């Protein structure tokens, strides 16, 4: 029983450290303007590969199926978000991660 508590504490500690590291990274990205640069780069790449147009078509399809008067913006967002995340090309995800790593190594 004590081992389970220790493991849970360790996981909780790790989660707290991970959150702290994420917050520090985000702070650096924002302070340096790198977050905005990366967001624009990501936006450009997603448009270039057709991801944005595909998602836009999916939105139209969802609205047609549910009815414009019967769907809220929140419902539409929750409907398309999983598909949007799942369809981002792996190359684009990898490139973004690489850019973040380079940024972190240079700071």
Residue frames as qw, qx, qy, qz and C-alpha x, y, z in Angstrom:
[[0.000, 0.886, 0.464, 0.000, 0.00, 0.00, 0.00],
 [0.304, -0.798, 0.106, 0.509, 2.80, 2.40, 0.87],
 [0.437, -0.100, 0.598, 0.664, 4.47, 1.62, -2.46],
 [0.216, 0.659, 0.632, 0.346, 1.30, 2.65, -4.32],
 [0.155, -0.944, -0.212, 0.201, 1.19, 5.94, -2.41],
 [0.428, -0.563, 0.360, 0.608, 4.87, 6.56, -3.17],
 [0.390, 0.214, 0.672, 0.593, 4.28, 5.84, -6.86],
 [0.080, 0.837, 0.519, 0.155, 1.28, 8.16, -6.90],
 [0.292, -0.868, 0.009, 0.402, 3.32, 10.88, -5.18],
 [0.459, -0.281, 0.523, 0.660, 6.12, 10.40, -7.71],
 [0.288, 0.497, 0.663, 0.480, 3.68, 10.68, -10.61],
 [0.088, -0.930, -0.354, 0.054, 2.12, 13.75, -9.05],
 [0.397, -0.705, 0.212, 0.548, 5.56, 15.31, -8.54],
 [0.438, 0.015, 0.622, 0.648, 6.52, 14.52, -12.12],
 [0.174, 0.735, 0.591, 0.285, 3.29, 16.08, -13.39],
 [0.214, -0.931, -0.139, 0.262, 3.96, 19.23, -11.36],
 [0.437, -0.487, 0.415, 0.632, 7.53, 19.44, -12.70],
 [0.381, 0.316, 0.681, 0.540, 6.29, 18.87, -16.27],
 [0.045, 0.885, 0.455, 0.090, 3.72, 21.65, -15.85],
 [0.325, -0.836, 0.083, 0.434, 6.39, 23.97, -14.45],
 [0.453, -0.197, 0.568, 0.658, 8.74, 23.21, -17.37],
 [0.275, 0.582, 0.654, 0.396, 5.91, 23.77, -19.87],
 [0.101, -0.946, -0.281, 0.128, 5.06, 27.09, -18.22],
 [0.406, -0.653, 0.293, 0.569, 8.72, 28.19, -18.35],
 [0.416, 0.100, 0.661, 0.616, 9.02, 27.21, -22.02],
 [0.147, 0.770, 0.576, 0.230, 5.78, 29.02, -22.87],
 [0.234, -0.903, -0.087, 0.351, 6.98, 32.12, -21.01],
 [0.413, -0.412, 0.474, 0.659, 10.24, 32.13, -23.01],
 [0.339, 0.373, 0.708, 0.494, 8.36, 31.60, -26.28],
 [0.022, 0.891, 0.451, 0.049, 6.02, 34.51, -25.54],
 [0.338, -0.819, 0.054, 0.461, 8.68, 36.92, -24.20],
 [0.387, -0.331, 0.543, 0.668, 10.91, 36.48, -27.23],
 [0.510, 0.506, -0.125, -0.684, 8.10, 36.67, -29.79],
 [0.018, 0.248, -0.929, -0.275, 8.99, 33.14, -30.92],
 [0.357, 0.336, 0.826, -0.280, 5.48, 31.85, -30.16],
 [0.455, 0.703, 0.153, -0.525, 3.92, 34.31, -32.61],
 [0.211, 0.587, -0.648, -0.436, 6.54, 33.48, -35.23],
 [0.123, -0.070, 0.989, 0.049, 5.94, 29.74, -34.85],
 [0.430, 0.490, 0.631, -0.420, 2.15, 30.22, -34.95],
 [0.432, 0.710, -0.148, -0.536, 2.42, 32.13, -38.22],
 [0.099, 0.436, -0.848, -0.286, 4.79, 29.52, -39.66],
 [0.274, 0.153, 0.936, -0.158, 2.37, 26.75, -38.65],
 [0.464, 0.622, 0.357, -0.520, -0.58, 28.65, -40.11],
 [0.338, 0.660, -0.447, -0.501, 1.28, 29.14, -43.41],
 [0.003, -0.260, 0.953, 0.156, 2.29, 25.46, -43.63],
 [0.359, 0.317, 0.825, -0.300, -1.26, 24.26, -42.87],
 [0.486, 0.686, 0.096, -0.533, -2.68, 26.52, -45.58],
 [0.196, 0.603, -0.664, -0.398, 0.03, 25.47, -48.03],
 [0.068, -0.118, 0.988, 0.066, -0.65, 21.73, -47.59],
 [0.427, -0.237, -0.593, -0.641, -4.43, 22.13, -47.96],
 [0.253, -0.244, -0.840, 0.413, -5.24, 21.22, -44.34],
 [0.145, 0.274, 0.315, -0.897, -7.16, 24.44, -43.76],
 [0.471, 0.130, -0.407, -0.772, -9.30, 24.00, -46.88],
 [0.452, -0.110, -0.880, -0.097, -10.05, 20.38, -45.96],
 [0.145, -0.295, -0.723, 0.607, -11.13, 21.41, -42.47],
 [0.273, 0.228, 0.024, -0.934, -13.23, 24.23, -43.87],
 [0.516, 0.011, -0.650, -0.557, -15.04, 21.74, -46.13],
 [0.369, -0.210, -0.877, 0.224, -15.59, 19.44, -43.15],
 [0.062, 0.256, 0.442, -0.857, -17.13, 22.39, -41.25],
 [0.440, 0.143, -0.283, -0.840, -19.52, 23.03, -44.11],
 [0.504, -0.065, -0.829, -0.232, -20.45, 19.34, -44.18],
 [0.214, -0.249, -0.784, 0.528, -21.13, 19.30, -40.42],
 [0.220, 0.259, 0.202, -0.918, -23.26, 22.45, -40.71],
 [0.500, 0.072, -0.538, -0.675, -25.23, 20.97, -43.65],
 [0.462, -0.133, -0.877, -0.002, -25.85, 17.74, -41.74],
 [0.204, -0.349, -0.689, 0.601, -26.88, 19.38, -38.45],
 [0.037, 0.829, 0.487, 0.272, -28.55, 22.47, -39.89],
 [0.297, 0.441, -0.152, 0.833, -27.26, 26.01, -39.62],
 [0.418, -0.598, 0.004, -0.684, -29.97, 27.01, -37.15],
 [0.892, -0.394, -0.150, -0.166, -29.42, 23.94, -34.98],
 [0.835, -0.036, -0.215, 0.505, -25.67, 24.09, -34.32],
 [0.257, -0.957, 0.047, 0.125, -23.78, 26.52, -32.11],
 [0.363, 0.785, -0.479, 0.152, -20.21, 27.67, -32.65],
 [0.403, -0.533, 0.696, -0.261, -19.15, 25.72, -29.54],
 [0.874, 0.106, 0.446, -0.165, -20.75, 22.54, -30.88],
 [0.726, 0.676, -0.123, 0.033, -19.06, 23.04, -34.24],
 [0.073, 0.766, -0.603, 0.213, -15.68, 23.59, -32.60],
 [0.578, -0.349, 0.701, -0.230, -16.03, 20.48, -30.42],
 [0.888, 0.339, 0.282, -0.133, -17.08, 18.49, -33.49],
 [0.683, 0.700, -0.166, 0.130, -14.18, 19.56, -35.73],
 [0.222, -0.829, 0.499, -0.116, -11.32, 19.88, -33.19],
 [0.768, -0.269, 0.578, 0.060, -10.52, 16.15, -32.91],
 [0.792, 0.494, 0.300, 0.198, -10.46, 15.78, -36.69],
 [0.239, 0.942, -0.183, 0.148, -8.40, 18.94, -37.07],
 [0.408, -0.714, 0.568, -0.035, -5.77, 17.71, -34.63],
 [0.818, -0.049, 0.570, 0.065, -5.73, 14.21, -36.06],
 [0.729, 0.594, 0.285, 0.188, -5.21, 15.39, -39.64],
 [0.023, -0.925, 0.346, 0.156, -2.25, 17.72, -39.12],
 [0.836, 0.425, -0.333, 0.097, 0.48, 16.11, -41.26],
 [0.853, -0.423, -0.041, 0.302, 3.21, 14.35, -39.25],
 [0.615, 0.305, 0.030, 0.726, 5.91, 16.26, -41.17],
 [0.076, -0.742, -0.051, -0.665, 4.46, 19.58, -40.03],
 [0.731, -0.672, -0.049, -0.110, 4.25, 18.37, -36.41],
 [0.869, -0.136, 0.005, 0.475, 7.84, 17.15, -36.58],
 [0.416, 0.514, 0.041, 0.749, 9.10, 20.38, -38.14],
 [0.328, -0.801, -0.045, -0.499, 7.38, 22.44, -35.44],
 [0.845, -0.525, -0.014, 0.104, 8.85, 20.29, -32.70],
 [0.762, 0.136, 0.028, 0.632, 12.29, 20.65, -34.29],
 [0.135, 0.693, 0.040, 0.707, 11.90, 24.45, -34.41],
 [0.585, -0.761, -0.015, -0.281, 10.94, 24.49, -30.71],
 [0.896, -0.282, 0.003, 0.342, 13.95, 22.33, -29.82],
 [0.567, 0.397, 0.022, 0.722, 16.29, 24.63, -31.77],
 [0.175, -0.793, -0.037, -0.582, 14.82, 27.63, -29.98],
 [0.759, -0.646, 0.000, -0.075, 15.29, 26.00, -26.57],
 [0.859, -0.058, 0.018, 0.509, 18.88, 25.06, -27.35],
 [0.400, 0.522, 0.045, 0.751, 19.66, 28.61, -28.40],
 [0.322, -0.799, -0.032, -0.507, 18.32, 30.20, -25.19]]
